């Protein structure tokens, strides 16, 4: 699951050392450091925790960051009430479907899964949607980057076995391509203006 998360969100260049094996990636969950993912001016971190209090303190220290939380049902019940206002989305991989009522208070941003591949595919799609939404609020050059990231992530999500390509995805990709076709000449012309100076 950790390897998939590394590779599925790959936007530019390798996120992890290609020589890493599953043991190296498994060890990340036990080490007390974060991995920086450079997405060209969009700083990202992947931080894994065993201790709920350490996780809570880390999230509190990241005041301006977008946070996606992946947790178990038991830990989600413990941590989510104190950090709910800081989290964009929470994903819970469940094995105990009988115990879900606590999550009803957080239904707007909580998703529960019983299949890890489906959960990870959903995370990739949600990240793609986030980049697409952000593109509409940014200047042309930054919007172009975000649209390209969204496109790559939507395509990646559609290639996963848990997801079947749909008319919805085709419509989104057509929209993104239309926006890219519109913005690329604008950004290109703007860059040429700077080169002429």
Short mmCIF file of the C-alpha atoms (twelve columns), coordinates in Angstrom:
data_MODEL
# 
_entry.id   MODEL 
# 
loop_
_atom_site.group_PDB 
_atom_site.id 
_atom_site.type_symbol 
_atom_site.label_atom_id 
_atom_site.label_alt_id 
_atom_site.label_comp_id 
_atom_site.label_asym_id 
_atom_site.label_seq_id 
_atom_site.Cartn_x 
_atom_site.Cartn_y 
_atom_site.Cartn_z 
_atom_site.pdbx_PDB_model_num 
ATOM 1   C CA . UNK A 1   0.000   0.000  0.000   1 
ATOM 2   C CA . UNK A 2   2.824   2.433  0.834   1 
ATOM 3   C CA . UNK A 3   4.624   1.680  -2.439  1 
ATOM 4   C CA . UNK A 4   1.390   2.338  -4.352  1 
ATOM 5   C CA . UNK A 5   0.920   5.670  -2.607  1 
ATOM 6   C CA . UNK A 6   4.466   6.646  -3.576  1 
ATOM 7   C CA . UNK A 7   4.093   5.680  -7.205  1 
ATOM 8   C CA . UNK A 8   0.457   6.612  -7.826  1 
ATOM 9   C CA . UNK A 9   0.998   10.237 -6.874  1 
ATOM 10  C CA . UNK A 10  4.186   10.522 -8.914  1 
ATOM 11  C CA . UNK A 11  3.931   13.767 -10.865 1 
ATOM 12  C CA . UNK A 12  7.491   14.716 -11.750 1 
ATOM 13  C CA . UNK A 13  10.452  12.395 -11.348 1 
ATOM 14  C CA . UNK A 14  10.814  9.541  -8.917  1 
ATOM 15  C CA . UNK A 15  9.518   10.183 -5.419  1 
ATOM 16  C CA . UNK A 16  11.590  7.477  -3.824  1 
ATOM 17  C CA . UNK A 17  14.922  5.938  -4.660  1 
ATOM 18  C CA . UNK A 18  14.265  3.368  -7.409  1 
ATOM 19  C CA . UNK A 19  16.571  0.929  -5.606  1 
ATOM 20  C CA . UNK A 20  14.306  0.915  -2.536  1 
ATOM 21  C CA . UNK A 21  12.571  -2.357 -1.962  1 
ATOM 22  C CA . UNK A 22  9.436   -3.170 0.010   1 
ATOM 23  C CA . UNK A 23  11.436  -3.514 3.228   1 
ATOM 24  C CA . UNK A 24  12.836  0.023  2.827   1 
ATOM 25  C CA . UNK A 25  9.365   1.431  2.269   1 
ATOM 26  C CA . UNK A 26  7.949   -0.594 5.166   1 
ATOM 27  C CA . UNK A 27  10.627  0.861  7.409   1 
ATOM 28  C CA . UNK A 28  9.373   4.392  6.655   1 
ATOM 29  C CA . UNK A 29  6.413   3.832  8.921   1 
ATOM 30  C CA . UNK A 30  8.745   3.127  11.833  1 
ATOM 31  C CA . UNK A 31  11.154  6.015  11.326  1 
ATOM 32  C CA . UNK A 32  10.571  9.434  12.806  1 
ATOM 33  C CA . UNK A 33  11.176  11.567 9.758   1 
ATOM 34  C CA . UNK A 34  9.151   12.853 6.882   1 
ATOM 35  C CA . UNK A 35  9.728   12.473 3.198   1 
ATOM 36  C CA . UNK A 36  9.676   15.671 1.169   1 
ATOM 37  C CA . UNK A 37  8.014   15.369 -2.195  1 
ATOM 38  C CA . UNK A 38  8.917   18.235 -4.503  1 
ATOM 39  C CA . UNK A 39  6.065   18.846 -6.911  1 
ATOM 40  C CA . UNK A 40  7.559   21.949 -8.517  1 
ATOM 41  C CA . UNK A 41  6.630   24.746 -6.115  1 
ATOM 42  C CA . UNK A 42  4.034   22.587 -4.375  1 
ATOM 43  C CA . UNK A 43  5.803   21.234 -1.317  1 
ATOM 44  C CA . UNK A 44  4.396   17.953 -0.046  1 
ATOM 45  C CA . UNK A 45  5.297   15.667 2.805   1 
ATOM 46  C CA . UNK A 46  4.483   12.091 3.602   1 
ATOM 47  C CA . UNK A 47  4.615   11.404 7.313   1 
ATOM 48  C CA . UNK A 48  3.616   8.148  8.929   1 
ATOM 49  C CA . UNK A 49  2.820   7.634  12.595  1 
ATOM 50  C CA . UNK A 50  2.217   4.827  15.001  1 
ATOM 51  C CA . UNK A 51  1.515   7.100  17.970  1 
ATOM 52  C CA . UNK A 52  -1.766  9.072  17.775  1 
ATOM 53  C CA . UNK A 53  -0.471  11.933 19.962  1 
ATOM 54  C CA . UNK A 54  2.594   12.429 17.748  1 
ATOM 55  C CA . UNK A 55  0.304   12.555 14.732  1 
ATOM 56  C CA . UNK A 56  -1.987  15.083 16.415  1 
ATOM 57  C CA . UNK A 57  0.954   17.347 17.332  1 
ATOM 58  C CA . UNK A 58  2.424   17.113 13.840  1 
ATOM 59  C CA . UNK A 59  -0.869  18.106 12.216  1 
ATOM 60  C CA . UNK A 60  -1.246  21.018 14.637  1 
ATOM 61  C CA . UNK A 61  2.235   22.233 13.653  1 
ATOM 62  C CA . UNK A 62  1.350   22.309 9.925   1 
ATOM 63  C CA . UNK A 63  -0.947  25.345 10.049  1 
ATOM 64  C CA . UNK A 64  -0.884  26.228 6.331   1 
ATOM 65  C CA . UNK A 65  -0.711  22.764 4.836   1 
ATOM 66  C CA . UNK A 66  -3.289  20.675 3.032   1 
ATOM 67  C CA . UNK A 67  -3.641  17.461 5.014   1 
ATOM 68  C CA . UNK A 68  -5.038  14.119 3.936   1 
ATOM 69  C CA . UNK A 69  -5.285  11.628 6.772   1 
ATOM 70  C CA . UNK A 70  -5.175  7.875  6.252   1 
ATOM 71  C CA . UNK A 71  -5.963  6.000  9.421   1 
ATOM 72  C CA . UNK A 72  -7.564  2.968  10.957  1 
ATOM 73  C CA . UNK A 73  -11.072 3.018  12.347  1 
ATOM 74  C CA . UNK A 74  -9.827  2.856  15.948  1 
ATOM 75  C CA . UNK A 75  -7.234  5.621  15.537  1 
ATOM 76  C CA . UNK A 76  -9.605  7.730  13.446  1 
ATOM 77  C CA . UNK A 77  -12.154 7.692  16.235  1 
ATOM 78  C CA . UNK A 78  -9.435  8.904  18.643  1 
ATOM 79  C CA . UNK A 79  -7.705  11.568 16.569  1 
ATOM 80  C CA . UNK A 80  -10.328 13.045 14.240  1 
ATOM 81  C CA . UNK A 81  -12.385 15.001 16.797  1 
ATOM 82  C CA . UNK A 82  -9.355  17.100 17.801  1 
ATOM 83  C CA . UNK A 83  -8.034  17.786 14.276  1 
ATOM 84  C CA . UNK A 84  -11.147 17.738 12.093  1 
ATOM 85  C CA . UNK A 85  -10.919 21.420 11.151  1 
ATOM 86  C CA . UNK A 86  -7.350  20.915 9.819   1 
ATOM 87  C CA . UNK A 87  -8.059  17.965 7.516   1 
ATOM 88  C CA . UNK A 88  -9.179  18.149 3.894   1 
ATOM 89  C CA . UNK A 89  -10.155 14.472 3.703   1 
ATOM 90  C CA . UNK A 90  -9.879  11.448 5.978   1 
ATOM 91  C CA . UNK A 91  -9.631  7.941  4.595   1 
ATOM 92  C CA . UNK A 92  -10.247 4.960  6.835   1 
ATOM 93  C CA . UNK A 93  -9.342  1.425  5.922   1 
ATOM 94  C CA . UNK A 94  -11.850 -0.612 7.893   1 
ATOM 95  C CA . UNK A 95  -12.066 -4.191 8.889   1 
ATOM 96  C CA . UNK A 96  -14.742 -3.659 11.511  1 
ATOM 97  C CA . UNK A 97  -17.853 -2.503 9.661   1 
ATOM 98  C CA . UNK A 98  -20.033 -2.860 12.746  1 
ATOM 99  C CA . UNK A 99  -18.356 0.167  14.362  1 
ATOM 100 C CA . UNK A 100 -18.976 3.164  12.134  1 
ATOM 101 C CA . UNK A 101 -21.416 5.450  13.972  1 
ATOM 102 C CA . UNK A 102 -18.675 7.709  15.353  1 
ATOM 103 C CA . UNK A 103 -17.811 8.777  11.785  1 
ATOM 104 C CA . UNK A 104 -21.261 10.166 11.024  1 
ATOM 105 C CA . UNK A 105 -20.268 13.471 12.655  1 
ATOM 106 C CA . UNK A 106 -17.541 13.886 10.010  1 
ATOM 107 C CA . UNK A 107 -19.411 12.629 6.974   1 
ATOM 108 C CA . UNK A 108 -18.428 15.642 4.788   1 
ATOM 109 C CA . UNK A 109 -14.765 14.640 4.672   1 
ATOM 110 C CA . UNK A 110 -14.636 11.027 5.849   1 
ATOM 111 C CA . UNK A 111 -14.541 8.041  3.547   1 
ATOM 112 C CA . UNK A 112 -14.372 4.433  4.689   1 
ATOM 113 C CA . UNK A 113 -13.029 1.564  2.611   1 
ATOM 114 C CA . UNK A 114 -12.616 -2.158 3.015   1 
ATOM 115 C CA . UNK A 115 -10.234 -2.468 0.042   1 
ATOM 116 C CA . UNK A 116 -6.851  -0.739 0.196   1 
ATOM 117 C CA . UNK A 117 -6.494  -0.409 -3.588  1 
ATOM 118 C CA . UNK A 118 -9.899  1.254  -3.910  1 
ATOM 119 C CA . UNK A 119 -8.994  3.630  -1.087  1 
ATOM 120 C CA . UNK A 120 -5.703  4.587  -2.682  1 
ATOM 121 C CA . UNK A 121 -7.325  5.062  -6.077  1 
ATOM 122 C CA . UNK A 122 -9.840  7.398  -4.432  1 
ATOM 123 C CA . UNK A 123 -7.012  9.375  -2.792  1 
ATOM 124 C CA . UNK A 124 -5.364  9.843  -6.181  1 
ATOM 125 C CA . UNK A 125 -8.672  11.026 -7.691  1 
ATOM 126 C CA . UNK A 126 -9.267  13.407 -4.770  1 
ATOM 127 C CA . UNK A 127 -5.779  14.875 -5.197  1 
ATOM 128 C CA . UNK A 128 -6.485  15.304 -8.910  1 
ATOM 129 C CA . UNK A 129 -9.720  17.129 -8.093  1 
ATOM 130 C CA . UNK A 130 -7.910  19.321 -5.568  1 
ATOM 131 C CA . UNK A 131 -5.338  20.369 -8.202  1 
ATOM 132 C CA . UNK A 132 -8.127  20.994 -10.717 1 
ATOM 133 C CA . UNK A 133 -10.028 23.185 -8.239  1 
ATOM 134 C CA . UNK A 134 -6.876  25.098 -7.298  1 
ATOM 135 C CA . UNK A 135 -6.071  25.778 -10.970 1 
ATOM 136 C CA . UNK A 136 -9.159  27.986 -11.270 1 
ATOM 137 C CA . UNK A 137 -7.840  30.263 -8.498  1 
ATOM 138 C CA . UNK A 138 -4.271  30.662 -9.721  1 
ATOM 139 C CA . UNK A 139 -2.428  32.806 -12.255 1 
ATOM 140 C CA . UNK A 140 -2.041  31.208 -15.686 1 
ATOM 141 C CA . UNK A 141 1.450   29.724 -15.248 1 
ATOM 142 C CA . UNK A 142 0.623   28.085 -11.893 1 
ATOM 143 C CA . UNK A 143 -2.802  27.020 -13.192 1 
ATOM 144 C CA . UNK A 144 -1.082  25.267 -16.102 1 
ATOM 145 C CA . UNK A 145 1.072   23.234 -13.667 1 
ATOM 146 C CA . UNK A 146 -1.926  22.304 -11.536 1 
ATOM 147 C CA . UNK A 147 -3.955  21.271 -14.588 1 
ATOM 148 C CA . UNK A 148 -1.114  19.048 -15.795 1 
ATOM 149 C CA . UNK A 149 -0.848  17.450 -12.339 1 
ATOM 150 C CA . UNK A 150 -4.616  16.900 -12.242 1 
ATOM 151 C CA . UNK A 151 -4.540  15.290 -15.678 1 
ATOM 152 C CA . UNK A 152 -1.690  12.947 -14.742 1 
ATOM 153 C CA . UNK A 153 -3.407  11.907 -11.534 1 
ATOM 154 C CA . UNK A 154 -6.784  11.274 -13.205 1 
ATOM 155 C CA . UNK A 155 -5.079  9.145  -15.845 1 
ATOM 156 C CA . UNK A 156 -3.141  7.270  -13.143 1 
ATOM 157 C CA . UNK A 157 -6.317  6.604  -11.151 1 
ATOM 158 C CA . UNK A 158 -8.068  5.236  -14.246 1 
ATOM 159 C CA . UNK A 159 -5.271  2.718  -14.764 1 
ATOM 160 C CA . UNK A 160 -5.770  1.111  -11.369 1 
ATOM 161 C CA . UNK A 161 -7.588  -2.230 -11.222 1 
ATOM 162 C CA . UNK A 162 -10.125 -0.937 -8.709  1 
ATOM 163 C CA . UNK A 163 -11.347 1.792  -11.034 1 
ATOM 164 C CA . UNK A 164 -13.041 1.504  -14.379 1 
ATOM 165 C CA . UNK A 165 -12.768 4.392  -16.766 1 
ATOM 166 C CA . UNK A 166 -16.011 6.302  -16.918 1 
ATOM 167 C CA . UNK A 167 -17.783 8.979  -18.889 1 
ATOM 168 C CA . UNK A 168 -17.207 11.248 -15.875 1 
ATOM 169 C CA . UNK A 169 -13.426 10.828 -16.153 1 
ATOM 170 C CA . UNK A 170 -13.557 11.362 -19.910 1 
ATOM 171 C CA . UNK A 171 -15.524 14.569 -19.389 1 
ATOM 172 C CA . UNK A 172 -13.038 15.841 -16.792 1 
ATOM 173 C CA . UNK A 173 -10.068 15.002 -19.004 1 
ATOM 174 C CA . UNK A 174 -11.727 16.784 -21.936 1 
ATOM 175 C CA . UNK A 175 -12.272 19.826 -19.711 1 
ATOM 176 C CA . UNK A 176 -8.647  19.761 -18.529 1 
ATOM 177 C CA . UNK A 177 -7.366  19.415 -22.107 1 
ATOM 178 C CA . UNK A 178 -9.546  22.343 -23.160 1 
ATOM 179 C CA . UNK A 179 -8.151  24.479 -20.318 1 
ATOM 180 C CA . UNK A 180 -4.577  23.432 -21.177 1 
ATOM 181 C CA . UNK A 181 -5.144  24.353 -24.840 1 
ATOM 182 C CA . UNK A 182 -6.417  27.749 -23.701 1 
ATOM 183 C CA . UNK A 183 -3.642  28.471 -21.177 1 
ATOM 184 C CA . UNK A 184 -0.571  27.136 -22.968 1 
ATOM 185 C CA . UNK A 185 -0.499  29.935 -25.600 1 
ATOM 186 C CA . UNK A 186 -1.078  32.547 -22.876 1 
ATOM 187 C CA . UNK A 187 1.778   31.252 -20.746 1 
ATOM 188 C CA . UNK A 188 3.981   30.832 -23.817 1 
ATOM 189 C CA . UNK A 189 3.302   34.417 -24.932 1 
ATOM 190 C CA . UNK A 190 3.959   35.693 -21.429 1 
ATOM 191 C CA . UNK A 191 7.294   33.845 -21.276 1 
ATOM 192 C CA . UNK A 192 8.250   35.225 -24.702 1 
ATOM 193 C CA . UNK A 193 7.528   38.763 -23.451 1 
ATOM 194 C CA . UNK A 194 9.984   38.262 -20.588 1 
ATOM 195 C CA . UNK A 195 12.628  36.891 -22.975 1 
ATOM 196 C CA . UNK A 196 12.272  39.962 -25.230 1 
ATOM 197 C CA . UNK A 197 13.032  42.313 -22.313 1 
# 
